[in-house]
Amino acid sequence: MADIKYTVTLTEAEDKAMQWIAYSVQEWIDNMVANRARKAIDNIYSNEVERMTADPEIDSIPADKDAVVMDADIKTAKERTDAEG
């Protein structure tokens, strides 16, 4: 799997404020995003294991959490939001 890179742009005031609360702004941003992604992975994994357990046609569940998440047939937040609107 390839790593995906995102860019964050802050105003000077936002950067100064972040420097006040974080030893390393980049590290803080990286940790915050990674932790939120970890929570989403846990949620997707839990939902998928529940779905697979209830499906009589599925006889095995992958042991690798990332594999379960990558194989999950889910809609993005944008797709879900657009469908509601």
N, C-alpha and C positions, 0 to 999 in steps of 0.2 A: 504494500500500500504506500502510495506517495503522500508525503506531508503536504498539507494545504496551508498557505500563508495568507493572513489577513493583515490589513493595515489599520491602525487607529490614529485619528487626527485629533489633537487637543489644541485649544487656544492657549496662549501663554499663561493666562490666569488658571486654567484647568491644570496645566502642567505644574505650575507652582503649587497648587493645592494638592496634587497627587504626590509631589515630592515631599510635602509636609507630612503625609500619612504613610508613605512607603519608602523603605530603604532603596529599593529599585523599582521604578514605575513599570518597566518592562516585565520584570519578574512578577510583580503584583498582577499585572494584566494577564500574563501567561497562566499564573496559578488560578486566577478567578475563572478564566474561560475553561481551563482544563477541569476544574472542579465542577463547573456547571455541566460540561459535556459528560463527565463521569456520572452525575446524577441522572442525566437523560439516558445514558447507556444502561444504567441499572433499571430504569423504568421500562425502557423498550425490552430489555432482556426478560424482566419479570412478566410483562404482558405476553411476550412471545412464548415463554415456557408454559404459561397458563393456557394459551391457545393451543400449543402443540400437545400438551398433556390431555386436553379435552378432545382432540382430534383422533378418532380410532384408526385412521389411515397412517398416522405417524407412529413408527415403532422405535425411533431413537431421536435423541436431542443432542446436538453437538455440545461437547464439553467446553469449547472455547466461546466465551462471552462475545468477543468481537465478531466471530463468525455468525453467531445467532443474530446480532444486530445488523450486520451487513446483508444477511439473507432476508431480513424482515421486510415484508411488503407494507411499508408505511408511507403516509403522505407527509410532506414537509409542512411546517407551520404556515407557510405562504399558501400552499395548496388548500389546507384546511380553512384558513381565513377567507380565501377567495371563494370557496364553495359556499360559505355561510352568507356572503354578501351578495 
